[in-house]
Amino acid sequence: MKKKWLTNNWLFKKSNREIILFNCLKIKITNKRRKALIGYLFISIWIIGFLWLAAYPLFMSLIYSFQKVIISGERGVVTSNIMFDNYIAIFSQDLEFLNHLQEFVVQLLLYIPIILVVSMIIAMLLNQNIKLRGFFRAIFFLPVVITSGPVINELLSQGAGTIPLIESMDILATTSSFLPAFLAGPLASLFTEIIMILWFSGVQIVLFLAGLQKLNKEIYEAAEIDGASSWEAFWKITLPSMRNIIFVAAIYTTVMLATFSNNKIIRYIQSSNVMFSSDKGFGYSSALAWIYFAVIVILLLVIVLILGERKEKRVKNKQKRRRDR
């Protein structure tokens, strides 16, 4: 009787091929919908957590970016609508933030190719038949697991993020004298943090390694029979086949650098978030964060346009899958 009530009540009724909700809404049951429902049930806790802990704070920060927010001990949170005043003040007066933003964009354009190239080279070396190959793979990925924000800050404060040869030969001063300021700053940051950049290449190396292991070796054997050199095989077989992996690695690298604990923009936003300040506070820092988010989205869209799969290729892949069925 209890089991029958669970499947036949005013809220939920179940028949052979359909579900009736609230005695009026009929939903036909198919295998595809049943599988989708099971999947949504498995991730329902994550969805609730995302809406509560991420989506709601994001929505509130967007509202605060158009307000002046003051927190006082007596009145609590006091908000007043000022529309776009925070954004106007940032673009017209906050030169420090704009300089940090410009430096970040140039820095990202320098860092991403270097990280991807170095990761690809290391992945190709680790993909060879060498002794202790698994041990070396673990070594390159280990820093990603054990390194945290305090550890990074301590390494940088001790000067462990740079190469001693660069400091001894005074390369930074020499290059800065020949370059404009907007290039000299990111280039100096690249030299001073190059060890940390390589330190965080573990995930990219794993991605490239997984892509290299999926490549068909018969194609390389056929190319070798046709007289292709290793260099030609790399440019005409390996690199085109790894395009999707390069795309994923570029997206990951962009997000990683944008959320890096030593990021100047993040530290500036945190310093602007003075709760009891009458000038900035939550509203101003929220506007800074949303501008930073918009810049990151634009950079990601540029990466999608450059490395993403073309529409013609997607259509061909769909047609091929239909023929295979």
N, C-alpha and C positions, 0 to 999 in steps of 0.2 A: 504493500500500500504506500509506504514511504517513497519507494523508488518510482512508483507511478506518479506521485505528486510532484517529484522533482522534474519530470519530463512533461507534465501536463498541468499547468497552472496559469493564472492570468498574465504573468510576466513572460513565461517561456513555454511554448508547446512544440513538440517534436513529432513529425510524421515521417513517412518513409523517405521522401526526397525534398523536404522543405522544413524550415523553422519559422514559427509564428511568434513575433514579439508584440506584447501589449494587445494581443487579440486582433491586430489590424495589419501589422507589417510582416509580409511574407517574404522570406529569403530562400531561394532555391539552393539546395546543397549539391555541389559537384566535388569531384575529387580535388580539383585545383583549389576551390574555396576552402575545403576541409584542411588541406595542407597549409594554406595561408593562415587560417585561423589558429592552427596549432603553433605555427611560427610566431604569430603575434602574442599568443599566450605565454610563450617562453620568454619573450622580450618585454612583456608588459611591465614588469618591475623596473626595468631600465627606463622605459618610456615615462613612467610616473616619476622616477628620480630625475630624469632629464627635465621634464616640465617644471618640477618643483625647485630643483637646485640650479638649473642653468637657464631655461627659457624665461622663467619669471624674473630673475635678476637682470637678464639681458634686456627684457622689455622695460623694466623700471629704470635701468641706466639710460635707455633711449629717452624716456620721459624726462629724467633728471637733466639730460643734456640741454633741454630747452627751458630749464628753470634755474633759479638761484636758490640753492639749498643751504640753510644754516641750521646747525644743531646747537641748541642751547640747553643748559641744564634745567632751566625752569619751564620753557615752553616745548621742549622736545625738538622734533623735526619741523622746521618752518620752511615752506616752499612758496615761491612767487614766480609766476610765468613771465619770462623775459624773451620768449621766442628765440630768435637767432643771435642774440647778443653775445652768447658764449662763443659761437663760431666766428662771428665778426671780430671779436676781440682776439681770438687766436690768430686769424689770418692777417690782422692789421697791426697787432702789438707784440704778440709772443714770438719774437724772432729766434729765441733759443730753441723752442720746439720745432720751428720750421727748419732751422739748421740741422737739428738732430734727424728730422725726417728726410731731408735731402741726403745727409750722410748715410742714413740707413739704406736708401734706395741704391745709391752708388755702391755701397758696401755689399749689398745683396747681389748686384750684377757682377761684382768681382769674385765673391765667395762661391756662388753656385757652380760656375764652370770648373773652378779649381777643385772643389770637393767632389764633383762628379767624375772628373778625369782621374784624380788620385784614387778614388774608390774603384773605378773600372780597372785601373792598372793593378791594384792590389788583388781584386777579385780574380783577374786573369792569372795572376801568379799563384794564388791559392787553389785555382782550378787544375793546376798541373799535377802530374803524378810525382809527388815529392814525399819524402819521409816525414812523419809527424804532421801530416797535413791537417788533421783534426785539431791538434794542439795549437797550431798557428792560427787557425780560424777562431778558436776560442780566445786567443790572446787579443786579436783585433776587435772582438766584440765585447770583451770583458769591461773596458772603460765605460761603455754605455750603461752597463748594469750597476757598477759600483760608484759611479761619480754622481754627486749631488751638488746643489747650489753652494753650500758652505765649503765643500771640497774645491770647487772651481774657483771661488773667491780667494781661498787660501793659496792655491797654486799661482793665480795671477798676481797676488800681492807679493809672493816670493820670487816673481820674475821667471816662473817655470814655463810660461806660455810662449816664450820667444826662443830663437836660436842664438847662442852666444856669438857666433861668427858675425851675425848681422850687427850686433851692438859693437863688437870690437872694430869692425871696418867702417863704422859710422855710415851705413848704407841709407838709413832713414833720412838723415840731414841732407845727403847728396841728392836723393830722389825728390825730396820735398822742394828743393831749390829750383828744380826744372819743371815742376808740375803746378797747375793751378790749385787753389786751396780746396776746391770740392773734390779733387782727385787725390791730393796729397794726404788728406785725413783718412779716408778709407784704406789707402794703400799702406799707410803707417800702421793702422789697426790690423791689417792683414799680416804684416811682418811680425808685429808684437804678439799676435794670438794664433800664429800658424800651427803651433803644436796643439792648441785646443781645437782648432778646426779639424786636424787629422784625428784628434782624440774622439771626435764625435762622428766619424765616418763609418762606424761599425754597422749601423742599420743599412746604409747604402751599399756597403760591401756585401752584406748578406743578400740584399735584393739582386745585385748584379750576379752574385754567385749562383743564386737559384735560377736566374735567367740563362746563364751560361750552361748550366747542367741540363737544361731542357732542349738545347739546340741539338739538331740531328747531326750526328757525326758522319753519316753517309754523305751529306752535302759537302762537307770539308774533304772527304776522300775523293769525291767526284771532281771537286775544284782542283785538288792536287794532281789528279790524273790529267786534267786539262792544262796543267802547267801554271796554275795560279800560285803566287807566292803567299807567304803568311801575311804580309802586309796587305796584299790585295784581298785575301780572304777576310781580313778584319774589316776593311772598309765596305766590301760588297756583300758580305754574309753576316758577320757578327753584329756590326753596328745597326744595319736596318732591322735585323731580327730582335734587337734589344731596345727598339724605340719605345715600346710601351713601358718597359722597366725603367728606362731613362726618364720618361714622363712622370712615373710614380715617385722615383727618387728625387726629381726636381721639386715636385710638390711637397714631399716630406721635408726636404732641406729648407725650403722657403719657410714653412711653418716652424721648423726647429729653430732657425735663426731669428724669426720674429718673436719667439717666446723664450729666447735664451736668457738665462738669469742675469747675465751681465749687460743686457740690452739697455742702452742709454735712454731710449724712449720710455720703456717700462718704468725705469727708475724715476724719470722726470714726471710721469703721470702719477706715480705713487707719492712723490714729494709734493705735487700740486693738490693732492687729496687731503687737505688739512680740514678736519671736521668743523673746527670752531672758527675758521677763517671767514671773514665777511667779504673777501674779494674773490676767492676761488671756490674751494670746497668740492662737494660731490658733483654739483652741476658742471663746473668747469672741467674737472677731471674726466667726467663721463663724456663730454664733448671731445676732449683730447683722445680718449680711447676709441670713440666711434670714427674719428678722422683717421686714426692709425689703422683701424679695422678696414676702412674703405680703401686705403692705400694698399694693404695686403691683398684684398680681393682683386684690385686692379692688376697687381703683379701676378697673381695666380691666373687671371684671365689671359694675360700676355703669354704665360707659360703654356696654357691650354691651346692658344692660337698657334704657337710655334711648334710644340711637341705633340699636341693632341691628334687623335686619329681623324683623318679627313672624312668628309661626308660621303664622297664617292667610294672610299674604301669600306665604310660601314655598310653601304648598300650592297656592295659586292659580297661582303661577309655574310649578310643576311640571306642573299640569294644562294650562296654556297651551302649554308646550313639547311635551307629548304630543299635543295637538291639532294643533300645527304639523307634527309628523312625519307 
